Amino acid sequence: MPAPAGRPRRRGRRRAHRLPVALLLPALLGLAFLVLPLVGLLVRAPWTSLSEQLTSPQVWEALRLSLVCATAATAVSLVLGVPLAWLLARTDLPGRRLIRALVTLPLVLPPVVGGVALLLVLGRRGIVGSWLDSAFGLTLPFTTTGVVIAEAFVAMPFLVISVEGALRAADPRYEEAAATLGASRLTTFRRVTLPLIAPGIGAGAVLAWARALGEFGATITFAGNFPGRTQTMPLAVYLAMESDPEAAIALSLVLLVVSIAVLAGLRERWMSTP
């Protein structure tokens, strides 16, 4: 008896979705390479003394400073990054590709190099920092403000990329309709563009906040590692590894939980594929 016409098609479809062994093995190795260090962190965590580790005054001070500085750096990124993303997405500015490359440079630049660059510009003897010091007596390095600046430097590109992508995906006909009705460019931006790209701004802000929270290299180079003033959570982990590894693991667990929460919240907006 001949097989139904649909059966060979289903078999062919199952064969098409079957993963080749040559790809399965490196895929599993890659997954293990990324997941096993996190499993090791959970296995070696001092669960019996975790509450004691996390309730120490030093941990709470580092956590408070991290949250405050990351939030301030995100606010700076929003104020400066959203207009910058609009400039890249909505104008034919000469040298736009070069500007975009410069904006995204902190994504691939080693953070320590970014900290050195900030020192050369905003340090007491820097290009701008010397003028700030002599004219206003304002010193930025090795202060809490320096932490915010270092975190904003490395976090803002995440926001700019997210908002620029949202602007390019938004239908420009709504903005054109507002312009034909007599709305100025600023009014159109406030009343039409911002509501259209609000999800992209939200996703970019969360990504920038998470990146700022985990910043280490630029912060320790530009702002130092002073408890209560510039010692954020990543710096506290680095310092604890030398004297109290269990405390370092406990702090790392806090950052791990925050990172997982951020990625889980963004899975539908930034990580998903169309």
C-alpha positions as CSV (number, residue, x, y, z in Angstrom):
1,M,0.0,0.0,0.0
2,P,1.6,3.3,-0.9
3,A,2.4,5.7,1.8
4,P,0.3,8.9,2.2
5,A,1.6,11.8,0.3
6,G,2.3,13.9,3.5
7,R,4.4,11.2,5.2
8,P,7.6,11.5,3.1
9,R,7.3,15.3,3.5
10,R,7.2,15.0,7.3
11,R,10.2,12.7,7.2
12,G,12.1,15.1,5.0
13,R,11.2,18.0,7.4
14,R,12.5,16.0,10.4
15,R,15.8,15.3,8.6
16,A,16.1,19.0,7.7
17,H,15.7,20.0,11.4
18,R,18.2,17.4,12.6
19,L,21.3,19.1,13.9
20,P,24.5,17.8,12.3
21,V,26.9,16.1,14.7
22,A,29.8,18.3,13.4
23,L,27.9,21.3,14.7
24,L,26.4,19.7,17.8
25,L,29.8,19.0,19.5
26,P,31.3,22.5,19.2
27,A,27.9,24.0,20.2
28,L,27.8,21.9,23.4
29,L,31.5,22.8,24.1
30,G,30.7,26.4,23.6
31,L,27.7,26.2,26.0
32,A,29.8,24.4,28.6
33,F,32.6,27.0,28.3
34,L,30.1,29.8,29.0
35,V,28.0,28.1,31.7
36,L,30.5,26.0,33.7
37,P,32.2,29.1,35.3
38,L,28.8,30.3,36.5
39,V,28.0,26.8,37.8
40,G,31.4,26.9,39.7
41,L,30.4,30.2,41.2
42,L,27.2,28.7,42.5
43,V,28.8,25.5,43.7
44,R,31.6,27.2,45.6
45,A,29.4,29.9,47.1
46,P,29.4,30.1,50.9
47,W,25.7,29.5,51.3
48,T,26.0,29.0,55.1
49,S,27.5,32.4,55.7
50,L,26.0,34.2,52.7
51,S,23.6,36.3,54.7
52,E,26.4,37.4,57.0
53,Q,28.6,38.3,54.1
54,L,26.0,40.3,52.4
55,T,24.9,42.2,55.5
56,S,28.3,43.6,56.3
57,P,28.6,47.4,56.2
58,Q,31.3,47.3,53.5
59,V,29.0,45.4,51.1
60,W,26.1,47.6,51.6
61,E,28.2,50.7,51.1
62,A,29.6,49.3,47.9
63,L,26.2,48.3,46.7
64,R,24.7,51.7,47.5
65,L,27.5,53.5,45.7
66,S,27.1,51.2,42.7
67,L,23.4,51.7,42.4
68,V,23.7,55.5,42.8
69,C,26.5,55.9,40.3
70,A,25.0,53.5,37.8
71,T,21.7,55.4,37.9
72,A,23.5,58.7,37.6
73,A,25.6,57.4,34.7
74,T,22.4,56.2,33.0
75,A,20.8,59.6,33.4
76,V,23.8,61.2,31.8
77,S,23.6,58.7,29.0
78,L,20.0,59.5,28.4
79,V,20.4,63.2,28.3
80,L,23.4,63.0,25.9
81,G,22.8,59.7,24.1
82,V,19.2,60.1,22.9
83,P,19.9,63.3,20.9
84,L,23.1,61.8,19.6
85,A,21.2,58.7,18.4
86,W,18.7,61.0,16.7
87,L,21.5,62.8,15.0
88,L,22.9,59.6,13.6
89,A,19.6,58.2,12.5
90,R,17.7,61.2,11.2
91,T,20.2,63.6,9.7
92,D,22.6,63.4,6.7
93,L,25.5,64.8,8.8
94,P,28.8,64.8,6.9
95,G,31.1,62.2,8.4
96,R,28.2,60.3,10.0
97,R,30.0,56.9,9.6
98,L,33.1,58.2,11.3
99,I,31.0,59.7,14.2
100,R,29.2,56.4,14.6
101,A,32.5,54.6,14.7
102,L,33.8,57.0,17.4
103,V,30.5,56.6,19.4
104,T,30.8,52.8,19.4
105,L,34.5,52.8,20.1
106,P,34.1,52.3,23.9
107,L,32.4,49.0,23.1
108,V,35.7,47.5,21.9
109,L,38.2,49.8,23.6
110,P,39.8,48.2,26.7
111,P,38.2,49.9,29.7
112,V,41.6,50.6,31.3
113,V,42.5,52.5,28.1
114,G,39.3,54.5,28.5
115,G,40.3,55.3,32.0
116,V,43.7,56.5,30.9
117,A,42.1,58.6,28.2
118,L,39.7,60.2,30.7
119,L,42.7,61.0,33.0
120,L,44.5,62.7,30.1
121,V,41.5,64.9,29.3
122,L,39.8,65.4,32.7
123,G,42.7,64.9,35.1
124,R,44.3,67.8,37.0
125,R,46.9,68.2,34.3
126,G,44.5,67.1,31.5
127,I,43.4,69.1,28.5
128,V,40.1,70.1,30.1
129,G,40.8,69.1,33.7
130,S,43.5,71.7,34.2
131,W,41.2,74.4,33.1
132,L,38.4,73.1,35.4
133,D,40.8,73.0,38.3
134,S,42.3,76.5,37.8
135,A,39.0,78.3,37.0
136,F,36.6,76.5,39.3
137,G,38.7,74.4,41.6
138,L,36.9,71.4,40.3
139,T,38.6,68.0,40.5
140,L,37.0,65.0,38.8
141,P,39.4,62.1,39.1
142,F,39.3,59.9,42.3
143,T,35.8,61.3,43.3
144,T,32.3,59.9,43.1
145,T,31.7,62.2,40.2
146,G,34.6,60.5,38.5
147,V,33.0,57.1,38.9
148,V,29.8,58.4,37.2
149,I,31.9,59.9,34.3
150,A,33.8,56.6,33.8
151,E,30.7,54.5,33.9
152,A,28.8,56.9,31.5
153,F,31.8,56.7,29.1
154,V,31.5,52.9,28.7
155,A,27.7,52.6,29.0
156,M,26.5,55.4,26.7
157,P,27.2,53.5,23.4
158,F,24.8,50.7,24.5
159,L,22.0,53.3,24.7
160,V,22.9,55.1,21.5
161,I,22.9,51.8,19.5
162,S,19.6,50.8,20.9
163,V,17.9,54.2,20.4
164,E,19.4,54.5,16.9
165,G,18.0,51.1,15.9
166,A,14.6,52.1,17.3
167,L,14.6,55.3,15.3
168,R,15.5,53.6,12.1
169,A,12.7,51.1,12.6
170,A,10.1,53.8,13.4
171,D,7.9,54.9,10.6
172,P,8.9,58.4,9.6
173,R,5.5,59.2,8.1
174,Y,4.2,60.1,11.6
175,E,6.9,62.7,12.0
176,E,6.3,64.0,8.5
177,A,2.5,64.3,9.2
178,A,3.3,66.3,12.4
179,A,5.6,68.6,10.4
180,T,2.8,69.2,7.8
181,L,0.5,70.2,10.6
182,G,2.9,73.0,11.6
183,A,4.7,71.3,14.5
184,S,8.3,72.3,15.1
185,R,11.1,69.8,15.0
186,L,11.4,69.9,18.8
187,T,7.7,69.5,19.3
188,T,7.7,66.6,16.8
189,F,10.5,65.0,18.7
190,R,8.8,65.4,22.1
191,R,5.2,64.5,21.0
192,V,5.8,62.0,18.2
193,T,9.3,60.6,18.1
194,L,9.9,59.9,21.8
195,P,6.6,57.9,22.2
196,L,7.4,55.9,19.1
197,I,10.9,54.9,20.3
198,A,10.1,54.6,24.0
199,P,10.7,50.8,24.1
200,G,14.1,51.3,22.5
201,I,15.0,54.0,25.0
202,G,13.9,51.8,27.9
203,A,15.9,48.8,26.6
204,G,18.9,51.0,26.0
205,A,18.7,52.6,29.4
206,V,18.5,49.2,31.1
207,L,21.5,47.9,29.1
208,A,23.5,51.1,29.9
209,W,22.6,50.8,33.6
210,A,23.7,47.2,33.7
211,R,27.0,48.0,31.9
212,A,27.6,50.9,34.3
213,L,26.9,48.7,37.3
214,G,29.6,46.2,36.2
215,E,32.2,48.7,35.1
216,F,35.7,48.1,36.5
217,G,38.7,49.1,34.4
218,A,37.8,52.7,33.6
219,T,36.6,53.2,37.1
220,I,39.6,52.0,38.9
221,T,41.9,53.9,36.5
222,F,40.1,57.2,36.6
223,A,38.4,57.2,40.0
224,G,40.5,54.9,42.1
225,N,39.4,52.4,44.7
226,F,38.4,54.3,47.9
227,P,35.8,52.7,50.2
228,G,32.7,54.8,50.6
229,R,33.7,57.2,47.8
230,T,34.7,55.3,44.7
231,Q,34.7,51.6,45.6
232,T,31.8,50.1,43.6
233,M,30.8,46.4,43.7
234,P,33.2,45.2,41.0
235,L,36.1,47.0,42.8
236,A,35.0,45.5,46.1
237,V,35.1,42.0,44.5
238,Y,38.6,42.6,43.2
239,L,39.7,43.8,46.7
240,A,38.0,41.0,48.5
241,M,39.7,38.3,46.3
242,E,43.0,39.2,48.0
243,S,41.8,38.9,51.6
244,D,38.4,37.2,51.8
245,P,37.6,35.0,48.8
246,E,34.2,34.0,50.3
247,A,33.1,37.7,50.4
248,A,34.3,38.1,46.8
249,I,32.1,35.1,45.8
250,A,29.1,36.6,47.7
251,L,29.5,39.9,46.0
252,S,29.8,38.2,42.6
253,L,26.5,36.4,43.2
254,V,24.8,39.7,43.7
255,L,26.1,41.0,40.4
256,L,25.2,37.7,38.7
257,V,21.6,37.9,39.9
258,V,21.4,41.5,38.7
259,S,22.8,40.5,35.2
260,I,20.3,37.6,34.9
261,A,17.4,39.9,35.8
262,V,18.4,42.5,33.2
263,L,18.8,39.9,30.4
264,A,15.5,38.2,31.4
265,G,13.7,41.6,31.3
266,L,15.2,42.4,27.9
267,R,14.7,39.1,26.1
268,E,11.7,40.2,24.2
269,R,13.0,43.7,23.2
270,W,16.7,43.4,22.6
271,M,17.8,39.7,22.5
272,S,14.9,38.3,20.5
273,T,15.1,37.8,16.8
274,P,12.4,39.0,14.3
